[in-house]
Amino acid sequence: MNRSCLFFILILTACGRSSTTPPETKHVGPTAPLRGRENNLNLTEQRTTPQLSLLGKTAVASEEPSTGGDTSTHTTIITAGQASRGTLEFAEKENKSSSSIHFPTGVRPKYLPQIRVTYASVQRMEPGLTLFNLIRWENNKPDTDFGAIVAIDHEGKLRWSYQAPHLIFIVRQLANGNLLYGYGNRTDGLIEIDLLGNIVRRWDAANLGRTVADNSIPVAVDSLHHDVYPIDSETFLALTTNLHEMQPYYDPSYHSRQRIPKANIIADQVIEIKTDGTIVHRWPLFDLLDPRRIGYGSLHNFWDSRGYEHVEGGTFDWSHSNSVTYDSTDNSIIISVRHQDAVIKIDRVTGELVWILGNPRNWKGKHARKLLKPIGRPHWPYHQHAVEMTPHGTLLMFDNGNYQAMPFSQKLPANENQSRVVEFRVNTGDMTVEQVWEYSGAKDDQFYSTFLSDADWLPSTGNVLITSGGEIRGEDGEQTDAVPGVRQWAEIFEVTHPNRDTKLDSEKIFEVIIEANSSEPNIGWSIYRSERIDDLFGTAGPSGETPESHSSDGECR
């Protein structure tokens, strides 16, 4: 498949004694280079492989002898993340001469939505680029043959983008700068790509008759969905599913007394996987929690079109876990279980359920004894996403807030609802939980995402990056929980997180809106998550060595 990465290759002709020769520039693919911060690339010519200063880090460029019998070499350098007009400076060591060139970038890809920054207080923002996936809707249906990842700066300018022929959900930058993302309709597998869009490694769920791609690593699971969390370079946590039968079970009408004779329950498992596809551990939520406890959403048929089409009578999406993270302080795993309106912790060694954070209603027996006891009167999360640990040991999450109720209480209508980001402090020793911070916007600037979304602690500033990724409206123009509605868009914003002792309010210091262009009324856009990255090269820095890679499924721009 043809691929086009927004990247730039510089070929430097380095001669042993001649004066410095300006580099030849080549655009690779239909469009050209990766965009990034405006900065200089300083090259000192040596007889050995030259060192390149790139985006504040060091890259080793590769050398090849030139043809024609002369003493020159061709040095190939891939520059990533350049702005709309970049400057290259280089000098020959022997005569200390220098030269510079300017290079243009390619046109903005036509497939992108409108990305509009409405406010940016740059001096107060976390430095870096904002990286996020794009989900495209056409005529109120998800385009499962389209997926994209983009990186933008504080002005909303595109610095890097990648397009693939499949839906993309979770995206994580690895230490080496590669990107690990989930693909398919939130369930099919995981792909690692480099900055050129080359597939480095790929893992496919291999059960249920799913297709395992050539050069892919099969994983013996029904699905790989919603999240992946690398523990180290060889091990990661992921979410998968299993089918269970329950007799009798709740009627999908959520009537408190009506039952059906049999139900097919899709329950999540947390798995620990080696990079060779070996499953080291499995932690089934069906065994850890009470399968007869339901939340609003537990009787939805989400999985009927995502691998379980063959199940007679259809399925219920009982748990719908959407995030998994590792707590190194006590070697435990924390999972967001959306359709139980709960966040849970399990011991990685024993597999024991440690605690449950959430509305205590309908937990019974041994599960009730695992409930965290509230300090004060916390506002419990509902249908939350993206639970993570902060450097202070607290839990941060995006609380979508759907319904604000448990069955069989009355739901709060979407047009009266709002989402928030909330932080809890948990004391496992005395089994208590305290709400320590929340952000739901000013009175005239509230937000509501009925699905998707994210919240990230930013390490340099202590700010919080918020992704309200599933904003939708119904035909009446009002907020709705009936996905996909008739209009879909997303917003990403950064807010301050004041110290509790200062008594200051949080303040929005950055906002970007992602929506359809006015010329495309039948198109909508959503975002699963976003993150702020230092640059495109990761914490390990760029390398001049390109990893062995397979053919690309996508286009990089």
Solvent accessible surface area in square Angstrom, and as a share of the most:
residue,aa,sasa,rsa
1,M,157,0.70
2,N,98,0.50
3,R,78,0.29
4,S,0,0.00
5,C,0,0.00
6,L,1,0.00
7,F,3,0.01
8,F,0,0.00
9,I,30,0.15
10,L,0,0.00
11,I,22,0.11
12,L,7,0.03
13,T,41,0.24
14,A,13,0.10
15,C,36,0.21
16,G,21,0.20
17,R,214,0.78
18,S,51,0.33
19,S,79,0.51
20,T,30,0.17
21,T,58,0.34
22,P,72,0.46
23,P,11,0.07
24,E,88,0.39
25,T,58,0.34
26,K,92,0.39
27,H,93,0.41
28,V,50,0.29
29,G,40,0.39
30,P,88,0.55
31,T,21,0.12
32,A,1,0.01
33,P,0,0.00
34,L,0,0.00
35,R,29,0.10
36,G,1,0.01
37,R,86,0.32
38,E,109,0.49
39,N,41,0.21
40,N,70,0.36
41,L,0,0.00
42,N,80,0.41
43,L,7,0.04
44,T,70,0.41
45,E,29,0.13
46,Q,66,0.29
47,R,192,0.70
48,T,92,0.53
49,T,47,0.27
50,P,1,0.00
51,Q,81,0.36
52,L,1,0.01
53,S,47,0.31
54,L,1,0.00
55,L,13,0.06
56,G,76,0.73
57,K,57,0.24
58,T,83,0.48
59,A,10,0.07
60,V,66,0.38
61,A,5,0.04
62,S,52,0.33
63,E,55,0.25
64,E,104,0.47
65,P,115,0.72
66,S,18,0.12
67,T,127,0.74
68,G,81,0.78
69,G,80,0.77
70,D,89,0.46
71,T,103,0.60
72,S,5,0.03
73,T,33,0.19
74,H,64,0.29
75,T,1,0.01
76,T,38,0.22
77,I,6,0.03
78,I,55,0.28
79,T,0,0.00
80,A,1,0.01
81,G,0,0.00
82,Q,0,0.00
83,A,8,0.07
84,S,65,0.42
85,R,138,0.51
86,G,0,0.00
87,T,28,0.16
88,L,0,0.00
89,E,69,0.31
90,F,13,0.05
91,A,33,0.25
92,E,9,0.04
93,K,135,0.57
94,E,122,0.55
95,N,70,0.36
96,K,170,0.72
97,S,41,0.27
98,S,83,0.54
99,S,36,0.23
100,S,58,0.38
101,I,31,0.16
102,H,100,0.44
103,F,2,0.01
104,P,79,0.50
105,T,26,0.15
106,G,15,0.14
107,V,107,0.62
108,R,105,0.38
109,P,6,0.04
110,K,199,0.84
111,Y,38,0.15
112,L,3,0.01
113,P,0,0.00
114,Q,64,0.29
115,I,23,0.12
116,R,103,0.38
117,V,39,0.22
118,T,63,0.36
119,Y,111,0.42
120,A,34,0.26
121,S,23,0.15
122,V,67,0.38
123,Q,173,0.77
124,R,106,0.39
125,M,17,0.07
126,E,10,0.04
127,P,85,0.53
128,G,22,0.21
129,L,3,0.02
130,T,3,0.02
131,L,2,0.01
132,F,1,0.00
133,N,1,0.00
134,L,0,0.00
135,I,9,0.05
136,R,47,0.17
137,W,14,0.05
138,E,78,0.35
139,N,89,0.46
140,N,56,0.29
141,K,145,0.62
142,P,53,0.34
143,D,33,0.17
144,T,61,0.35
145,D,110,0.57
146,F,11,0.04
147,G,0,0.00
148,A,0,0.00
149,I,0,0.00
150,V,0,0.00
151,A,0,0.00
152,I,0,0.00
153,D,9,0.05
154,H,66,0.30
155,E,96,0.43
156,G,12,0.12
157,K,106,0.45
158,L,13,0.06
159,R,21,0.08
160,W,0,0.00
161,S,0,0.00
162,Y,0,0.00
163,Q,44,0.20
164,A,4,0.03
165,P,56,0.35
166,H,20,0.09
167,L,4,0.02
168,I,0,0.00
169,F,2,0.01
170,I,2,0.01
171,V,14,0.08
172,R,52,0.19
173,Q,40,0.18
174,L,32,0.16
175,A,60,0.47
176,N,78,0.40
177,G,2,0.02
178,N,12,0.06
179,L,4,0.02
180,L,5,0.03
181,Y,0,0.00
182,G,0,0.00
183,Y,18,0.07
184,G,6,0.06
185,N,33,0.17
186,R,37,0.14
187,T,1,0.01
188,D,45,0.23
189,G,0,0.00
190,L,3,0.02
191,I,0,0.00
192,E,2,0.01
193,I,0,0.00
194,D,10,0.05
195,L,24,0.12
196,L,20,0.10
197,G,0,0.00
198,N,14,0.07
199,I,7,0.04
200,V,20,0.11
201,R,77,0.28
202,R,30,0.11
203,W,4,0.01
204,D,1,0.01
205,A,1,0.01
206,A,35,0.28
207,N,57,0.29
208,L,64,0.32
209,G,78,0.75
210,R,42,0.15
211,T,118,0.68
212,V,54,0.31
213,A,28,0.21
214,D,132,0.68
215,N,98,0.50
216,S,15,0.10
217,I,41,0.21
218,P,77,0.48
219,V,0,0.00
220,A,60,0.46
221,V,2,0.01
222,D,15,0.08
223,S,0,0.00
224,L,2,0.01
225,H,2,0.01
226,H,2,0.01
227,D,2,0.01
228,V,0,0.00
229,Y,59,0.22
230,P,43,0.27
231,I,39,0.20
232,D,79,0.41
233,S,90,0.58
234,E,95,0.43
235,T,3,0.02
236,F,8,0.03
237,L,0,0.00
238,A,1,0.01
239,L,0,0.00
240,T,1,0.00
241,T,1,0.01
242,N,42,0.22
243,L,71,0.35
244,H,51,0.23
245,E,93,0.42
246,M,18,0.08
247,Q,108,0.48
248,P,71,0.45
249,Y,2,0.01
250,Y,34,0.13
251,D,28,0.15
252,P,70,0.44
253,S,72,0.47
254,Y,44,0.17
255,H,86,0.39
256,S,50,0.32
257,R,211,0.77
258,Q,88,0.39
259,R,111,0.41
260,I,40,0.20
261,P,113,0.71
262,K,92,0.39
263,A,4,0.03
264,N,17,0.09
265,I,0,0.00
266,I,2,0.01
267,A,2,0.01
268,D,3,0.01
269,Q,19,0.08
270,V,0,0.00
271,I,0,0.00
272,E,7,0.03
273,I,0,0.00
274,K,78,0.33
275,T,17,0.10
276,D,98,0.51
277,G,9,0.09
278,T,74,0.43
279,I,41,0.21
280,V,59,0.34
281,H,81,0.36
282,R,104,0.38
283,W,14,0.05
284,P,37,0.23
285,L,0,0.00
286,F,38,0.16
287,D,99,0.51
288,L,26,0.13
289,L,3,0.02
290,D,32,0.17
291,P,25,0.16
292,R,101,0.37
293,R,7,0.02
294,I,6,0.03
295,G,0,0.00
296,Y,14,0.05
297,G,15,0.14
298,S,0,0.00
299,L,10,0.05
300,H,99,0.44
301,N,82,0.42
302,F,15,0.06
303,W,3,0.01
304,D,39,0.20
305,S,71,0.46
306,R,32,0.12
307,G,15,0.15
308,Y,2,0.01
309,E,109,0.49
310,H,126,0.56
311,V,19,0.11
312,E,157,0.70
313,G,83,0.79
314,G,22,0.22
315,T,4,0.02
316,F,23,0.10
317,D,1,0.00
318,W,0,0.00
319,S,0,0.00
320,H,14,0.06
321,S,0,0.00
322,N,0,0.00
323,S,2,0.01
324,V,1,0.01
325,T,8,0.05
326,Y,40,0.15
327,D,7,0.04
328,S,86,0.55
329,T,115,0.67
330,D,67,0.35
331,N,48,0.25
332,S,3,0.02
333,I,0,0.00
334,I,2,0.01
335,I,0,0.00
336,S,0,0.00
337,V,0,0.00
338,R,18,0.06
339,H,13,0.06
340,Q,0,0.00
341,D,2,0.01
342,A,1,0.00
343,V,0,0.00
344,I,0,0.00
345,K,10,0.04
346,I,0,0.00
347,D,38,0.20
348,R,48,0.18
349,V,115,0.66
350,T,97,0.57
351,G,18,0.17
352,E,94,0.42
353,L,13,0.06
354,V,33,0.19
355,W,3,0.01
356,I,0,0.00
357,L,0,0.00
358,G,3,0.03
359,N,24,0.12
360,P,65,0.41
361,R,110,0.40
362,N,55,0.28
363,W,15,0.05
364,K,144,0.61
365,G,46,0.44
366,K,125,0.53
367,H,18,0.08
368,A,39,0.30
369,R,177,0.65
370,K,53,0.22
371,L,28,0.14
372,L,7,0.04
373,K,114,0.48
374,P,68,0.43
375,I,88,0.45
376,G,60,0.57
377,R,237,0.87
378,P,18,0.11
379,H,83,0.37
380,W,35,0.12
381,P,0,0.00
382,Y,16,0.06
383,H,5,0.02
384,Q,0,0.00
385,H,4,0.02
386,A,5,0.04
387,V,5,0.03
388,E,38,0.17
389,M,51,0.23
390,T,8,0.05
391,P,100,0.63
392,H,129,0.58
393,G,39,0.37
394,T,2,0.01
395,L,4,0.02
396,L,0,0.00
397,M,0,0.00
398,F,0,0.00
399,D,1,0.01
400,N,0,0.00
401,G,0,0.00
402,N,5,0.02
403,Y,38,0.14
404,Q,45,0.20
405,A,11,0.09
406,M,3,0.01
407,P,2,0.01
408,F,76,0.32
409,S,36,0.23
410,Q,166,0.74
411,K,84,0.36
412,L,60,0.30
413,P,63,0.40
414,A,11,0.08
415,N,85,0.44
416,E,119,0.53
417,N,12,0.06
418,Q,60,0.27
419,S,0,0.00
420,R,11,0.04
421,V,0,0.00
422,V,0,0.00
423,E,5,0.02
424,F,0,0.00
425,R,100,0.37
426,V,30,0.17
427,N,73,0.38
428,T,55,0.32
429,G,76,0.73
430,D,73,0.38
431,M,40,0.18
432,T,20,0.12
433,V,0,0.00
434,E,42,0.19
435,Q,46,0.21
436,V,21,0.12
437,W,32,0.11
438,E,74,0.33
439,Y,20,0.08
440,S,24,0.16
441,G,19,0.18
442,A,59,0.46
443,K,193,0.82
444,D,136,0.70
445,D,55,0.29
446,Q,89,0.40
447,F,7,0.03
448,Y,4,0.02
449,S,0,0.00
450,T,3,0.02
451,F,18,0.08
452,L,3,0.01
453,S,0,0.00
454,D,6,0.03
455,A,0,0.00
456,D,22,0.12
457,W,34,0.12
458,L,4,0.02
459,P,110,0.69
460,S,85,0.55
461,T,60,0.35
462,G,15,0.15
463,N,8,0.04
464,V,0,0.00
465,L,2,0.01
466,I,0,0.00
467,T,1,0.00
468,S,0,0.00
469,G,0,0.00
470,G,0,0.00
471,E,4,0.02
472,I,4,0.02
473,R,48,0.18
474,G,14,0.13
475,E,160,0.72
476,D,112,0.58
477,G,48,0.46
478,E,81,0.36
479,Q,39,0.17
480,T,25,0.14
481,D,34,0.17
482,A,71,0.55
483,V,67,0.39
484,P,34,0.21
485,G,15,0.14
486,V,67,0.38
487,R,118,0.43
488,Q,6,0.03
489,W,28,0.10
490,A,0,0.00
491,E,20,0.09
492,I,0,0.00
493,F,1,0.01
494,E,0,0.00
495,V,0,0.00
496,T,21,0.12
497,H,39,0.17
498,P,24,0.15
499,N,95,0.49
500,R,132,0.48
501,D,123,0.64
502,T,68,0.39
503,K,174,0.74
504,L,123,0.61
505,D,129,0.67
506,S,26,0.17
507,E,79,0.35
508,K,39,0.16
509,I,0,0.00
510,F,1,0.00
511,E,25,0.11
512,V,0,0.00
513,I,19,0.10
514,I,0,0.00
515,E,26,0.12
516,A,25,0.19
517,N,48,0.25
518,S,120,0.77
519,S,96,0.62
520,E,60,0.27
521,P,117,0.73
522,N,93,0.48
523,I,22,0.11
524,G,1,0.01
525,W,3,0.01
526,S,0,0.00
527,I,0,0.00
528,Y,1,0.00
529,R,24,0.09
530,S,5,0.03
531,E,38,0.17
532,R,28,0.10
533,I,8,0.04
534,D,94,0.49
535,D,6,0.03
536,L,3,0.02
537,F,13,0.06
538,G,6,0.06
539,T,116,0.67
540,A,71,0.55
541,G,15,0.14
542,P,21,0.13
543,S,79,0.51
544,G,28,0.27
545,E,145,0.65
546,T,84,0.49
547,P,57,0.36
548,E,155,0.70
549,S,39,0.25
550,H,64,0.29
551,S,87,0.56
552,S,6,0.04
553,D,34,0.18
554,G,2,0.02
555,E,39,0.17
556,C,0,0.00
557,R,34,0.12
